[in-house]
């Protein structure tokens, strides 16, 4: 029997083969109006960035997520992380075909495969206190990581994207004794991806060994491969205590930022909480303006995370409204 943590060989082998109408129309009214007109579409957004949203931040129903992203938000891009309560790397051939059909229906392109690669404990080190089991419907061992990488690379080809997201293992209290070996593993994976014309995107993420811009700059310096870039997440950096823009951003080699996640955070009694875009401590207007100035041309992908607005769809709708306004103020939309 196939479990979530087991990649069936037959499935693996099968893999290898506008701006939303008017500003005066509330989002809810817009969605209702579109529902009355079969096939209705908004005008696609015009931006120097590939403006996107992570699909499962809206819904586990992939069709619904794509409908909202394309027809309500006006996006032409979407980031693939999980659907139908399965992690992206666990999709079978039939589910992949259905996802491809849905993307075509809504004229959406994939920014990347947001895989869980290397979101596991580093062997030979004390188990991380941040280690999470079945995070985003992913439960894989260190021994399975080569297969996860192969699966993600195959999916990238299936979905016609040249980018795969990764991490650098659950955070250690003292990563120094293991850092060189971790970097070597990242380099090995990036070079393997590069043979297929695919770039690995390391996400800075609290709870992993690279959480901030300062830490990311060190890893990028150590892992010298043109197929290894950063998935810059200012919200994650802020939640770890860094001022992401301008402080963290200024440390980064701009030509090695290959993806950007967009969410906001606020300080709280427990350290931080997520917030809708524009309602937190991240200077997103400044960050978007700097990315435009520095000729960044990759994804700016909404990763809502905030849950205070009701359903995931409602929260994403409110956070997208904030992100859209920030992009406009920054001259990037």
Order of alpha helices (4+ residues) and beta strands (2+ residues): alpha-alpha-beta-alpha-alpha-beta-beta-beta-alpha-beta-alpha-beta-alpha-beta-alpha-beta-alpha-beta-beta-beta-alpha-beta-alpha
